[in-house]
Amino acid sequence: MEVNKLYAMDCLALMKQMPEDFVDLTVTSPPYDDLRNYNGYKFDFENIAKELFRVTKKGGVVVWVVGDRRNGDVSLTTFKQTLFFKGVGFNVHDIMIYKKKNTPFMRKNAYTNCFEFMVILSKGKPRTFNPLMTKTVRSGFEMLPFNKRPDGINKKTLGKLNEEKVKVNIWEYAVGLGGTTSDKIAFQHPAVFPEKLAEDHILSWTNRGDIVFDPMCGSGTTCKMALLNGRKFIGCDISKEYIEIARKRIGIKNRLTSLIES
Ligand SMILES: C[S@@+](CC[C@H](N)C(=O)[O-])C[C@H]1O[C@@H](n2cnc3c(N)ncnc32)[C@H](O)[C@@H]1O
């Protein structure tokens, strides 16, 4: 199977051509419920889930980004799919939240929905975890009142507080032009996820040279970020038009070789 390549085809057919235990990380967002219209697709979730398990390396991870239809009776698709993934052998390593900073879609009788799920599935225990860090609120040095003398006088001592801690599992991103991406062409696709979201997962669950797969890559966000971070990518979308957007966005012809070699 050739890597650093975009495939315009059904991802199920593509995965059938992949060897077992091949992919280090999948970051993908499938068509969920009937929330968007794509250029016509066939989405066979159950067989896709089984094939994803087969092609994922032992210790590899799948990040499944999904939202539920909320029209007065939440679809629970995320939970149904997560249970199915568990049934085919995946470990549900975490359920994370992708919070959108700007949310234009107000609702009349419910609070404005501002998140999607990021289900973290692993084949066995994840082999790689490079935790992303964040600054602590009280970082640096501070006078700490922990040295109380026998006479009751509180002698303050200068202590060092941790400057960084591991990020929490709710990740927040601005969406739209300049947030999701600055590539105008990407918005010819109706449901692009933020570049930073893809990058944060790629950095967390893989190392340089690893294979990153997006079976439903749309405008190519995951592939672009894999490439920019020195990983190999395989992108697939059933729509030729979307693959053309991804191809232009990644700038495949001129940038590819130098980025991979660096
Ligand atoms: C939510 S979008 C992905 C968007 C992508 N994450 C991005 O940032 O542009 C889902 C994509 O799945 C594609 N798709 C649907 N069924 C497919 C299938 N069976 N094989 C491959 N792609 C499929 C659709 O064409 C659509 O582009």
The ligand as a Tripos MOL2 file, in Angstrom:
@<TRIPOS>MOLECULE
LIG
   27    29     1     0     0
SMALL
NO_CHARGES

@<TRIPOS>ATOM
      1 C1        -17.2870   14.7810    8.1430 C.3       1 LIG1
      2 S1        -16.6180   14.6490    6.5490 S.3       1 LIG1
      3 C2        -14.8810   14.6470    6.8500 C.3       1 LIG1
      4 C3        -14.2660   16.0270    6.8460 C.3       1 LIG1
      5 C4        -12.7660   16.0660    7.1460 C.3       1 LIG1
      6 N1        -12.4760   15.6730    8.5030 N.3       1 LIG1
      7 C5        -12.1780   17.4570    6.9050 C.2       1 LIG1
      8 O1        -11.5860   18.0610    7.8140 O.co2     1 LIG1
      9 O2        -12.3510   17.9580    5.7800 O.co2     1 LIG1
     10 C6        -16.9790   13.0050    6.1040 C.3       1 LIG1
     11 C7        -16.4920   12.5590    4.7210 C.3       1 LIG1
     12 O3        -16.7480   11.1620    4.5600 O.3       1 LIG1
     13 C8        -16.8250   10.9110    3.1750 C.3       1 LIG1
     14 N2        -17.3480    9.5420    3.0070 N.ar      1 LIG1
     15 C9        -18.5970    9.0990    3.2550 C.ar      1 LIG1
     16 N3        -18.6860    7.7790    3.0380 N.ar      1 LIG1
     17 C10       -17.4560    7.3630    2.6610 C.ar      1 LIG1
     18 C11       -16.9070    6.1050    2.3130 C.ar      1 LIG1
     19 N4        -17.6500    4.9940    2.3110 N.pl3     1 LIG1
     20 N5        -15.5900    6.0390    1.9760 N.ar      1 LIG1
     21 C12       -14.8240    7.1530    1.9640 C.ar      1 LIG1
     22 N6        -15.3050    8.3850    2.2810 N.ar      1 LIG1
     23 C13       -16.5970    8.4840    2.6350 C.ar      1 LIG1
     24 C14       -17.6960   12.0570    2.6740 C.3       1 LIG1
     25 O4        -17.5300   12.2510    1.2940 O.3       1 LIG1
     26 C15       -17.1700   13.2350    3.5380 C.3       1 LIG1
     27 O5        -16.1960   13.9940    2.8390 O.3       1 LIG1
@<TRIPOS>BOND
     1     1     2 1
     2     2     3 1
     3     2    10 1
     4     3     4 1
     5     4     5 1
     6     5     6 1
     7     5     7 1
     8     7     8 2
     9     7     9 1
    10    10    11 1
    11    11    12 1
    12    11    26 1
    13    12    13 1
    14    13    14 1
    15    13    24 1
    16    14    15 ar
    17    14    23 ar
    18    15    16 ar
    19    16    17 ar
    20    17    18 ar
    21    17    23 ar
    22    18    19 1
    23    18    20 ar
    24    20    21 ar
    25    21    22 ar
    26    22    23 ar
    27    24    25 1
    28    24    26 1
    29    26    27 1
@<TRIPOS>SUBSTRUCTURE
     1 LIG1         1 GROUP 0 **** ****
